[in-house]
Amino acid sequence: MKKIIFGLGMSLVGVSLMASSGEQLAQKCVACHGSDFAKAPLGETRHVVSKDSKAKIIKMLKYYKHPEEADEKVMQTQIMNYSDEDITKVAEYIVKLRKK
């Protein structure tokens, strides 16, 4: 019984260690938005994500995540597997970049 509990505990530790940081999650965004998120994405000339608030970034990512609501297929495929926690981490990372 102790072996089972120990094994279960170690599995949970492994899962938590595999959790990604905002920086890791945001790496797939760099090609279009730039490493500092100050680049207008492909096909746009005005909008730059690095100027958005954390709340706006979260709102937009959640919008793009749902195919029935959004028309931006590139964004959908990039974040379709992100949890709400992942989206928050990405938003926090982008906002933090501004402060550097």
N, C-alpha and C positions, 0 to 999 in steps of 0.2 A: 504494500500500500504506500509506504514511504517513497519507493522508487517511482510510482505513478505520479504522486504529488510533486516530487522533485522534477520529473520530466515535464509535467504540465507547466510548472513555474518557469523552467528554462525556455519552454516554447513561447511563453508570454514575453519573456525578456527579449528573445530573438525578434519577435514581431515589433516590439517597441523600438529596437535598435534599427530596424529596417525603415522606420518612418522617415520620410524625406523632409528636408528643410525647405523653406521658401526659395532659397537660392537654387537648390537642386531642381525643384519643380519648375522654376522660371527659366531654366536653361533652354527649354524647347521654344520659348518665346523670343529669344535673342535674335534669331535670323531675321524676323520681321520688325521687331521693336527696338533692336540694338541692346547692347549690354547694360546701358544706363536707362533704357526705356524712354529715351529722349528723341527717338526716331519715329517719324510718322510711318504707320504700317503701309504695306503695299497698296497702291490704289488710292491712298488718302494724302492730302496735302496739309491739312490743318491739325487734326487731332493727335496729341502726343500724350501717351499714358502717364508719363512721369509727372505731369502737372495735375493729375486727378487725385482726389482724396481717397483714403482707404475705403471709405463707404461706397464711393462711386465705382472704384475698381471691382469691389466685391459684387455690387449690383450688376455691373456689366458682364462679369464672368459668369454669374449665375444665369443671366439672360442668355448668353451665348451657349451655355451648356445644354439648353433644352431645344432640340431641333424643331419642335412644333411652334416655337415662338420666334426663333431667330432665323435670319436668312443668310448668315455668314457661315458657310460650310467649313472654311479653313479653321476658324476659331472653334467650331463645334468639335472637329476631330482632334484638336489640340487638347481640349480640356474635358472631353466627354467622360473620362475616368477619374477626374478629380473629385474628391469629396468636398463638402462645405469647409471642412478643416483645411484641406489643401488650398482651396481658393483663398481663404483668410491668410494663410501663410504666404502665398504669392503676393497678395495685396500688401501685407506688412513689409515684405522684402522690397517691393517697388518703392514704397513710401520712405523706407529707411535709406535707400540709395540717394534720395534727394538731400538728406542731411549730411552726406559725406562731403 
